[in-house]
């Protein structure tokens, strides 16, 4: 989500994250991002529609990770277990880029319109996961429900992880949240 | 959600729904809504920030219904059963205003930005339901998970109900969706 490859795109992303963190998202202009990266505004717009998009540039990779994890789960895996595998894969990716993920999360949390955009992106991921489950032969409403419940587990575990940097790691919070989902669905 | 009280607010809402359905949301101006209602634009803006808000004016009532249903569930009810009660209450309200609900849903489905707005509103309802559960003594992550899973059940049942006007009623779809949630969470 926030792993910037070398090259112009990566330099722009890196520069934008630094500036958003230093000055706040609102205060940063595209011209400043380009300048920090040693590139032109024109180059910026070759990669990103606007400064907001820099924050969501990794969303496609995040979605691909979910979809390929679900697709790659053993045939014998129950739908919720296929989705659980995807949640752990995402947790591993986040753990490997923890600083960037926390920084991104702080920027988004501070702006209602960025929070809305994040919500919309996550709902797109849920729809893609439901499609991946359907391709495994899961019928509706089970496919949609598993995807939505799985993403809810992820959102809730992620929020706990962000709230407490010294707390349990994300994978453990996901395990707890999945256990809790089983319990609440069973009426406990 | 789409029950317009008598008076200026109700007449404006009624006029807006008629015009959106006749001509499409994009094509309708506030001036036209006010004219159809026999009122001035100035009066329109006393009740609504813009024409989009007419579609979401019922969201507060919808949220209140959820929150009061959860709060009013018997002390002995499991969290998911308290939320299920709220889903059935919403289903009953929707059934009583089926034409308006379907019309509103068609308008929203046709516009990505309205769909995003709806998503954000539903996430606000989920947060309010989680708060209502916490006031019943439910701890986190169970409170958030139950609320999110409950709203997912509602969204999925609602989508089926909208897709097939001659199909099962909304309450029955909610029952099926709740059963399915239990099954998928249990790894079936």
Interface residues (C-beta under 8 A of the other chain):
Chain A: X78 X79 X80 X81 X116 X119 X120 X123 X140 X141 X142 X144 X145 X146 X148 X149 X152 X153 X155 X156 X157 X159 X160 X176 X177 X180 X181 X182 X183 X184 X185 X186 X187 X188
Chain B: X78 X79 X80 X81 X116 X119 X120 X123 X140 X141 X142 X144 X145 X146 X148 X149 X152 X153 X155 X156 X157 X159 X160 X176 X177 X180 X181 X182 X183 X184 X185 X186 X187 X188
